[in-house]
Structure formats: structure tokens, C-alpha cells
């Protein structure tokens, strides 16, 4: 089946089976390899992308379900205000250790800030709970999200 995918603001014609996961179309057909394969069952978050601004797991999203949406990957998330703030904060807080999960972490964090510009610790935990970091950089991830939101621990009364 042929689809015209809107990925990062560009149209990409692809001829693939409609049930193939979006992850593999992004990586193997369009050649955008920033989105990572982690588990294949939507449990780790490494494959997170945005469909119309919503964070989704591309490893279980059939391409046919994404074909009518604006797809944003890690390669272009920095072009959004929230994405640019998250990326700057990620560097400032030195979040990355091995880096494998970070594209998914950044995509989830960006989606959070886009809908909630002043998240609490509980908000952050709820949204980021589906993203696994095997290196355990969770405190730095939270600090980066707070930095991107312009919050400090004292502003929240903690």
C-alpha cells in the first residue's frame, strides 16, 4: 500500500504494508534512525515519536494509523519551542549517560511540556513512567524537565 507520510514537515511517499510498525518505516524506509528500537511491545519508550503532538510508541503503531497525522521525530523536535527548551536543559543537566533511551525520553518530556508548561514532580513521574533508562538517570531527567519548564525545587516549595 502507498502512503504519503508527513514526517518532520516533509512528505515521504512510502510503499509498505499498512500493518508494519511506524518505527520500521521511519528507520528502514525513510532512514531517520534517531528513533530507537527497545522492546517492541511499547514498554520501554525508546521508540517514542509524536503524532499530532501526542507522544506514541512507534514500535506498536501501524503505519496505516499514522498516515493521516503529522509525525515528529527526534530529528525535528528541537524545532518546537518545548523541544528546544528540553534539548538545552538535557545538555545543561548532563542527562545522557549511554544515550540509547534519550530520544524517547526527550520526545515524552517535550510532549509533557507542550501540554503542561509547569509540571509537578507527580506530573513528570506520571508521564515519564513509561520511559525506561537502564543507566538510571531519572533524577537528571526530572531536573532537566524542571529546568526546561523554568521551575526550581524552591519554587515548588520542596
DOVEX-690499 format. One record per residue: chain; x, y, z of N, C-alpha, C, O in turn; residue in one letter. Coordinates in Angstrom, 3 decimals. Each point is the difference from the previous one (the first is absolute). Layout:
<atoms>
- A:X:Y:Z:X:Y:Z:X:Y:Z:X:Y:Z:A
...
</atoms>
This chain:
<atoms>
- A:0.845:-1.173:0.000:-0.845:1.173:0.000:0.893:1.241:0.000:1.070:0.009:0.608:X
- A:-1.514:1.010:-1.282:0.763:1.243:-0.037:-0.567:1.002:0.999:-1.214:0.161:0.128:X
- A:2.127:0.509:0.576:-0.360:1.038:0.959:0.895:1.202:-0.240:1.151:-0.135:-0.414:X
- A:-1.695:1.305:0.679:0.788:1.234:-0.033:0.095:0.472:1.440:-0.925:0.631:0.512:X
- A:2.041:-0.934:0.144:0.164:0.338:1.404:0.554:1.407:0.158:0.957:0.383:-0.673:X
- A:-1.568:0.380:1.566:0.487:1.331:0.343:0.926:-0.169:1.202:-0.454:-0.075:1.142:X
- A:1.747:0.018:-1.415:0.992:-0.206:1.055:0.886:1.234:0.091:0.678:0.372:-0.958:X
- A:-0.697:0.244:2.113:0.817:1.185:0.260:-0.235:1.101:-1.033:0.920:0.711:-0.403:X
- A:-2.176:-0.596:-0.010:-0.378:1.057:-0.920:0.257:-0.293:-1.469:-0.258:0.849:-0.852:X
- A:0.758:-2.026:0.546:0.257:-0.382:-1.385:-0.842:-1.219:-0.360:-0.239:-0.870:0.837:X
- A:-0.205:0.817:-2.083:-0.773:-1.150:-0.461:0.946:-1.090:-0.492:0.900:0.242:-0.804:X
- A:-1.135:-1.450:1.314:0.808:-1.159:-0.384:-0.924:-1.065:-0.566:-0.754:-0.620:0.750:X
- A:0.798:0.393:-2.065:-0.801:-1.094:-0.552:0.650:-1.334:0.363:1.202:-0.190:-0.186:X
- A:-2.015:-0.728:0.705:0.510:-1.324:0.346:-0.962:-1.050:-0.535:-1.212:0.214:-0.031:X
- A:1.746:-1.321:-0.380:-0.811:-1.109:-0.487:0.278:-1.193:0.911:0.940:-0.763:-0.221:X
- A:-1.779:0.619:1.252:0.192:-1.034:1.010:-1.349:-0.588:0.386:-1.045:0.597:-0.262:X
- A:1.072:-1.745:0.873:-1.208:-0.608:0.563:-0.518:0.916:1.107:0.792:0.517:0.789:X
- A:-2.073:-0.313:-0.719:-0.590:0.905:0.971:0.176:-0.413:1.446:-0.126:0.829:0.901:X
- A:0.416:-2.098:-0.667:0.166:-0.488:1.363:1.433:0.080:0.519:0.248:-0.287:1.172:X
- A:0.689:0.671:-2.022:1.386:0.095:0.456:0.093:1.124:1.042:-0.587:1.064:-0.194:X
- A:1.311:-1.286:1.285:0.132:1.054:1.000:0.672:1.252:-0.571:0.942:-0.075:-0.789:X
- A:-1.454:1.206:1.211:0.551:1.288:-0.427:1.500:0.070:0.254:0.734:0.570:-0.807:X
- A:-0.272:-1.134:1.903:1.428:0.009:0.330:0.852:-0.482:-1.165:1.002:0.627:-0.345:X
- A:-1.399:-1.737:-0.257:0.825:-0.577:-1.064:-0.091:0.808:-1.289:0.952:0.033:-0.778:X
- A:-2.070:0.607:0.551:-0.099:0.878:-1.168:0.919:1.204:0.191:0.715:0.394:-0.922:X
- A:-0.736:0.187:2.115:0.869:1.145:0.274:1.473:-0.379:-0.148:0.768:0.714:-0.645:X
- A:-0.385:-1.824:1.237:1.413:-0.388:0.018:0.476:-0.600:-1.325:1.042:0.394:-0.524:X
- A:-1.805:-1.345:-0.013:0.491:-0.781:-1.135:-0.406:0.537:-1.369:0.700:-0.225:-0.987:X
- A:-1.811:0.924:0.924:-0.463:0.514:-1.289:0.394:1.466:-0.159:0.598:0.385:-1.004:X
- A:-0.938:0.428:2.005:0.291:1.439:-0.088:1.431:0.305:0.446:0.542:1.056:-0.325:X
- A:0.062:-1.976:1.065:1.395:0.118:0.458:0.207:1.055:1.077:1.052:0.637:0.051:X
- A:-2.042:-0.448:0.807:0.138:0.856:1.179:0.250:-0.942:1.178:-0.931:-0.611:0.525:X
- A:2.171:0.504:-0.124:0.386:-1.029:0.968:0.094:0.505:1.442:0.477:-0.730:0.869:X
- A:-0.912:1.937:-0.598:0.025:0.504:1.369:-0.993:-0.686:0.903:0.239:-0.109:1.203:X
- A:-1.341:-0.356:-1.743:-1.000:-0.739:0.757:0.522:-1.423:0.158:0.334:-0.659:-0.985:X
- A:-0.268:0.194:2.217:0.649:-1.282:0.289:-0.989:-1.131:0.247:-1.124:0.225:0.449:X
- A:1.562:-1.452:-0.750:-0.720:-1.211:0.369:0.518:-0.427:1.364:1.205:-0.129:0.214:X
- A:-2.146:-0.088:0.706:0.403:-0.464:1.318:-0.577:-1.357:0.323:0.737:-0.964:0.208:X
- A:-2.063:0.885:-0.166:-0.639:-1.239:0.451:-0.977:-0.587:-1.020:-0.207:-1.213:-0.032:X
- A:-0.383:2.053:-0.788:-0.957:-0.470:-0.995:-1.402:-0.227:0.527:-0.874:-0.443:-0.745:X
- A:0.636:0.745:2.046:-1.328:-0.205:0.589:-0.491:1.242:0.755:-0.863:-0.104:0.872:X
- A:1.405:1.263:-1.203:-0.436:1.292:0.564:0.216:0.130:1.495:-0.738:0.723:0.670:X
- A:1.739:-1.412:-0.135:0.235:0.042:1.439:1.193:0.866:0.411:0.095:0.394:1.162:X
- A:0.810:-0.092:-2.085:1.226:0.696:0.413:0.048:1.466:-0.411:0.700:0.784:0.641:X
- A:-1.412:-0.391:-1.678:-0.049:1.398:-0.422:1.099:0.453:-0.937:-0.017:1.152:-0.433:X
- A:0.975:-2.011:0.099:1.103:0.416:-0.877:-0.482:0.430:-1.376:0.669:0.783:-0.674:X
- A:-1.815:-1.283:0.253:-0.511:0.258:-1.355:-0.998:1.159:-0.055:-0.693:0.162:-1.004:X
- A:0.610:0.637:2.053:-1.014:1.043:0.074:0.179:1.059:-1.082:1.096:0.521:-0.206:X
- A:-2.190:-0.216:-0.478:-0.086:1.092:-0.964:-1.282:0.768:0.309:-0.773:-0.403:0.868:X
- A:0.551:1.493:-1.569:-1.254:0.753:0.158:-0.878:-0.199:-1.223:0.467:0.091:-1.135:X
- A:-1.739:-0.362:1.375:-1.025:0.035:-1.039:-0.916:1.150:0.364:-0.692:-0.041:1.018:X
- A:0.690:1.068:-1.855:-0.788:1.204:0.275:0.274:0.528:1.399:-0.915:0.445:0.693:X
- A:2.181:-0.493:-0.277:0.415:0.541:1.287:-0.130:-0.940:1.178:0.466:0.318:1.094:X
- A:-1.082:-1.457:-1.287:-0.178:-0.980:1.079:1.112:-1.052:-0.050:0.334:-0.520:-1.065:X
- A:0.230:0.218:2.236:1.038:-1.024:0.060:-0.629:-1.376:-0.190:-0.963:-0.353:0.682:X
- A:1.516:-0.421:-1.615:-0.470:-1.369:-0.254:1.212:-0.908:-0.172:1.101:0.456:-0.309:X
- A:-1.326:-1.731:0.513:1.044:-1.006:-0.188:-0.068:-0.495:-1.439:-0.961:-0.657:-0.401:X
- A:1.984:0.980:-0.360:-0.012:-0.329:-1.429:0.214:-1.480:-0.273:-0.255:-0.458:-1.114:X
- A:0.713:-0.298:2.095:0.234:-1.435:-0.230:-1.302:-0.782:-0.084:-0.013:-1.116:-0.520:X
- A:-1.091:1.686:1.025:-1.297:-0.695:-0.052:-1.053:0.802:-0.754:-1.172:-0.378:-0.016:X
- A:1.572:1.474:-0.604:-0.923:0.822:-0.778:0.102:-0.389:-1.471:1.020:0.265:-0.636:X
- A:-2.052:-0.885:0.093:0.050:-0.348:-1.420:0.103:1.266:-0.861:-0.610:1.024:0.310:X
- A:1.367:-1.108:-1.363:0.183:1.162:-0.865:-1.339:0.503:-0.528:-0.167:1.205:-0.189:X
- A:-0.789:-2.096:-0.053:-1.304:0.433:-0.501:-0.705:0.910:0.994:-0.778:0.863:-0.407:X
- A:1.032:-1.034:1.708:-0.617:0.849:1.022:0.695:1.346:0.143:-0.563:0.928:0.582:X
- A:1.769:-0.812:-1.102:0.763:1.246:0.091:-0.052:0.809:-1.287:0.439:1.149:-0.032:X
- A:-0.968:-1.738:-1.019:0.073:0.608:-1.329:-0.699:1.347:-0.106:0.400:0.831:-0.816:X
- A:-1.420:-0.596:1.606:-0.726:1.272:-0.100:0.464:1.019:1.048:-0.620:1.053:0.149:X
- A:1.684:-1.350:0.563:0.482:0.866:1.077:1.292:0.698:-0.376:0.720:-0.432:-0.901:X
- A:-0.437:1.517:1.606:1.311:0.639:-0.084:0.907:-0.762:0.956:-0.255:-0.047:1.203:X
- A:1.304:-0.543:-1.738:0.932:-0.805:0.781:1.243:0.840:0.275:0.593:0.575:-0.913:X
- A:-0.210:-0.516:2.188:1.232:0.696:0.371:0.922:-0.999:0.674:-0.409:-0.738:0.896:X
- A:1.661:0.725:-1.338:1.007:-0.882:0.582:1.040:0.844:0.723:-0.031:1.230:-0.050:X
- A:0.942:-1.907:0.716:1.061:0.685:0.735:0.816:0.919:-0.912:0.554:1.000:0.456:X
- A:-0.483:-1.338:-1.728:0.786:0.824:-0.925:-0.551:1.411:-0.138:0.747:0.910:-0.360:X
- A:-2.034:-0.699:0.636:-0.599:1.329:-0.198:-0.659:0.564:1.249:-0.510:1.119:-0.042:X
- A:0.499:-1.847:1.147:-0.717:0.495:1.181:0.596:1.309:0.520:-0.709:0.794:0.619:X
- A:1.974:-0.562:-0.857:0.648:1.238:0.434:-0.476:1.234:-0.733:0.332:1.120:0.386:X
- A:-1.112:-1.315:-1.448:-0.561:1.138:-0.724:-1.240:0.552:0.690:-0.479:1.078:-0.354:X
- A:-0.047:-1.811:1.340:-1.129:0.496:0.788:0.552:0.729:1.218:1.124:-0.257:0.431:X
- A:-1.919:1.162:0.117:0.460:0.748:1.176:0.298:-0.935:1.165:1.066:0.080:0.610:X
- A:-2.012:-0.968:-0.304:0.194:-0.919:1.123:1.182:-0.927:-0.260:0.787:-0.268:0.909:X
- A:-0.655:-0.220:-2.129:1.107:-0.891:-0.336:1.353:0.669:0.129:0.949:-0.604:0.500:X
- A:-0.855:1.836:-0.942:1.260:0.735:0.112:0.366:0.221:1.468:1.164:-0.131:0.378:X
- A:-2.154:0.466:0.446:0.259:0.193:1.436:0.441:-1.304:0.652:0.930:-0.013:0.805:X
- A:-1.596:-1.076:-1.153:0.375:-1.308:0.557:1.419:-0.365:-0.415:0.788:-0.439:0.838:X
- A:-0.450:0.607:-2.094:1.336:-0.371:-0.462:1.082:0.828:0.693:1.037:-0.538:0.387:X
- A:-1.269:1.838:-0.229:0.972:0.847:0.719:0.149:-0.461:1.448:1.112:-0.086:0.520:X
- A:-2.234:-0.206:0.120:0.031:-0.436:1.395:0.686:-1.362:0.130:0.711:-0.242:0.975:X
- A:-0.917:-0.638:-1.937:0.639:-1.320:0.016:1.517:0.159:0.027:0.695:-0.702:0.736:X
- A:-0.191:1.630:-1.543:1.439:0.243:-0.026:0.470:0.649:1.292:1.027:-0.392:0.555:X
- A:-1.770:1.378:-0.073:0.395:0.705:1.220:0.036:-0.924:1.216:0.863:0.144:0.866:X
- A:-1.785:-1.077:-0.803:-0.071:-0.934:1.127:0.834:-1.257:-0.220:0.050:-0.874:0.865:X
- A:0.604:0.781:-2.022:0.837:-1.151:-0.339:-0.753:-1.312:0.229:0.488:-0.909:0.670:X
- A:-1.685:0.839:-1.244:-0.866:-1.159:0.192:0.588:-1.263:-0.610:-0.036:-1.061:0.623:X
- A:0.563:1.159:-1.801:0.371:-1.192:-0.778:1.172:-0.746:0.628:1.021:0.585:0.364:X
- A:-1.205:-1.887:-0.254:1.095:-0.877:0.393:0.310:-0.874:-1.203:0.887:0.347:-0.779:X
- A:-1.573:-1.460:0.594:0.265:-0.801:-1.205:-0.711:0.607:-1.208:0.490:-0.092:-1.125:X
- A:-1.644:0.711:1.363:-0.703:0.720:-1.045:-1.053:-0.765:-0.769:-0.761:0.606:-0.755:X
- A:0.688:-1.919:0.918:-0.897:-0.776:-0.850:-1.462:0.401:0.158:-0.723:0.081:-0.993:X
- A:0.285:0.164:2.189:-1.417:0.312:0.249:-0.332:1.474:-0.189:-1.171:0.379:0.021:X
- A:2.174:0.438:-0.201:-0.206:1.436:0.111:-0.922:0.610:-1.049:-0.706:0.961:0.308:X
- A:0.684:-1.472:-1.516:-0.929:0.578:-0.977:-1.439:-0.206:0.464:-0.819:0.912:-0.113:X
- A:0.503:-2.084:0.629:-1.345:-0.243:0.526:-0.299:0.838:1.224:-1.109:0.512:0.155:X
- A:2.096:-0.370:0.716:-0.177:0.832:1.205:-0.296:1.446:-0.396:-0.914:0.623:0.541:X
- A:1.681:-0.101:-1.476:-0.173:1.387:-0.448:-1.363:0.184:-0.665:-0.662:1.016:0.211:X
- A:0.246:-1.985:-1.005:-1.307:0.116:-0.659:-1.129:0.011:1.026:-0.938:0.786:-0.133:X
- A:1.008:-1.632:1.142:-1.034:-0.020:1.041:0.020:1.288:0.812:-1.053:0.569:0.291:X
- A:2.243:-0.109:0.077:0.119:1.233:0.779:-0.515:1.205:-0.783:-0.649:0.878:0.570:X
- A:0.927:-0.832:-1.842:-0.475:1.098:-0.841:-1.521:0.003:-0.095:-0.625:1.057:0.084:X
- A:0.032:-2.223:-0.258:-1.466:-0.086:-0.050:-0.599:0.466:1.325:-1.032:0.670:0.015:X
- A:1.677:-1.025:1.095:-0.473:0.452:1.310:0.004:1.521:0.089:-1.013:0.602:0.354:X
- A:2.140:0.020:-0.671:0.096:1.463:0.109:-0.930:0.718:-0.959:-0.461:1.103:0.295:X
- A:0.182:-1.700:-1.423:-0.902:0.633:-0.961:-1.417:0.110:0.551:-0.722:0.940:-0.330:X
- A:0.319:-1.898:1.168:-1.359:0.053:0.556:-0.030:0.493:1.440:-1.047:0.431:0.484:X
- A:2.190:-0.489:0.209:0.070:0.411:1.391:1.307:0.754:0.214:1.018:-0.623:0.300:X
- A:-1.019:1.938:-0.446:1.239:0.761:0.070:0.612:0.110:1.397:1.132:0.462:0.138:X
- A:-1.859:-0.878:0.890:0.525:0.057:1.367:-0.310:-1.303:0.742:-0.774:0.003:0.956:X
- A:1.370:-1.111:-1.388:-0.341:-1.289:0.602:0.561:-0.163:1.411:1.097:0.470:0.303:X
- A:-1.855:-1.133:0.543:0.467:-0.374:1.332:0.825:-1.273:-0.112:0.068:-0.613:-1.065:X
- A:0.552:0.222:2.160:0.724:-1.274:0.006:-0.932:-1.143:-0.355:0.378:-0.914:-0.732:X
- A:-1.591:0.965:1.248:-0.972:-1.053:-0.276:-0.380:-0.038:-1.481:-0.142:-1.076:-0.582:X
- A:-0.021:2.255:-0.020:-0.296:0.067:-1.436:1.139:-0.619:-0.809:-0.231:-0.780:-0.923:X
- A:1.452:1.140:1.282:1.176:-0.515:-0.701:0.071:-1.510:0.149:0.201:-0.721:-0.977:X
- A:-0.366:0.251:2.202:0.070:-1.445:0.242:-1.065:-0.751:-0.790:0.271:-1.063:-0.559:X
- A:-1.476:1.610:0.513:-1.099:-0.679:-0.700:0.284:-0.125:-1.488:-0.225:-1.060:-0.584:X
- A:0.715:2.121:-0.033:0.255:-0.020:-1.444:1.258:-0.790:-0.346:0.033:-0.721:-0.997:X
- A:0.990:0.859:1.818:1.280:-0.619:-0.323:0.104:-1.452:0.471:0.983:-0.674:-0.309:X
- A:-1.968:0.188:1.044:0.050:-1.364:0.538:0.130:-1.054:-1.090:0.539:-1.076:0.258:X
- A:-1.008:1.347:-1.447:0.076:-0.967:-1.089:1.308:0.014:-0.758:0.156:-0.730:-0.979:X
- A:0.793:1.554:1.419:1.298:0.077:-0.656:1.061:-0.576:0.930:0.246:0.537:1.080:X
- A:0.368:-1.613:-1.498:1.010:-0.659:0.818:1.392:0.507:-0.363:0.358:0.103:-1.173:X
- A:0.415:0.209:2.206:1.410:0.359:-0.160:0.805:-1.039:0.766:-0.006:-0.017:1.230:X
- A:0.683:-0.828:-1.945:0.765:-1.064:0.664:1.179:0.549:0.781:0.528:-0.681:0.880:X
- A:-0.108:1.895:-1.184:1.111:0.617:0.736:-0.481:0.692:1.277:0.814:0.368:0.847:X
- A:-2.112:-0.193:-0.705:-0.551:0.586:1.217:0.166:1.500:0.119:0.219:0.509:1.100:X
- A:-0.316:0.204:-2.198:0.177:1.458:0.046:-1.290:0.744:0.360:-0.139:1.181:-0.319:X
- A:-0.787:-1.846:0.969:-1.299:0.597:0.309:0.087:1.326:0.761:-0.740:0.924:-0.337:X
- A:1.607:-0.786:1.348:0.084:1.308:0.679:0.439:1.125:-0.950:-0.487:1.126:0.105:X
- A:1.402:-1.429:-1.027:0.443:1.023:-0.958:-1.086:0.285:-1.030:-0.142:1.134:-0.457:X
- A:-0.624:-2.158:0.091:-1.117:0.209:-0.928:-1.012:0.947:0.639:-0.435:0.961:-0.634:X
- A:0.059:-1.222:1.879:-0.946:0.875:0.692:0.557:1.423:0.107:-0.717:0.970:-0.246:X
- A:1.990:-0.851:0.612:0.617:1.324:0.118:-0.015:0.735:-1.337:-0.232:1.209:-0.040:X
- A:0.475:-1.923:-1.043:-0.007:0.627:-1.324:-1.399:0.471:-0.378:-0.159:1.085:-0.560:X
- A:-0.848:-1.886:0.860:-1.369:0.413:-0.307:-0.363:1.237:0.816:-0.626:0.924:-0.518:X
- A:1.012:-0.904:1.781:-0.268:1.175:0.841:0.743:1.227:-0.534:-0.552:1.100:-0.042:X
- A:1.795:-1.298:-0.360:0.775:1.122:-0.559:-0.681:0.527:-1.257:-0.141:1.211:-0.172:X
- A:-0.280:-2.114:-0.702:-0.658:0.417:-1.245:-1.309:0.730:0.292:-0.395:0.901:-0.740:X
- A:-0.267:-1.290:1.813:-1.253:0.650:0.379:0.255:1.300:0.748:-0.935:0.763:0.247:X
- A:2.184:-0.499:0.117:0.325:1.203:0.748:-0.330:-0.130:1.470:-0.174:1.006:0.688:X
- A:0.086:-2.231:-0.194:-0.301:-0.246:1.405:1.254:-0.384:0.760:0.943:-0.556:-0.562:X
- A:-0.950:0.859:1.829:1.054:-0.486:0.898:-0.690:-0.694:1.150:-1.212:0.128:0.174:X
- A:1.963:-0.851:0.599:-0.588:-0.702:1.131:-0.604:0.978:0.996:-1.047:-0.286:0.580:X
- A:1.689:1.440:-0.368:-0.532:0.963:0.956:-1.278:0.663:-0.480:-0.836:0.379:0.821:X
- A:0.660:-0.227:-2.131:-1.220:0.584:-0.537:-1.204:-0.899:0.243:-1.131:0.478:0.094:X
- A:1.377:-1.783:0.007:-1.077:-0.927:0.251:-0.189:-0.259:1.489:-0.872:-0.771:0.402:X
- A:1.697:1.420:0.409:-0.108:-0.189:1.428:0.561:-1.316:0.485:-0.419:-0.506:1.041:X
- A:1.347:-0.049:-1.766:0.614:-1.278:0.400:1.391:0.243:0.510:0.690:-0.944:0.386:X
</atoms>
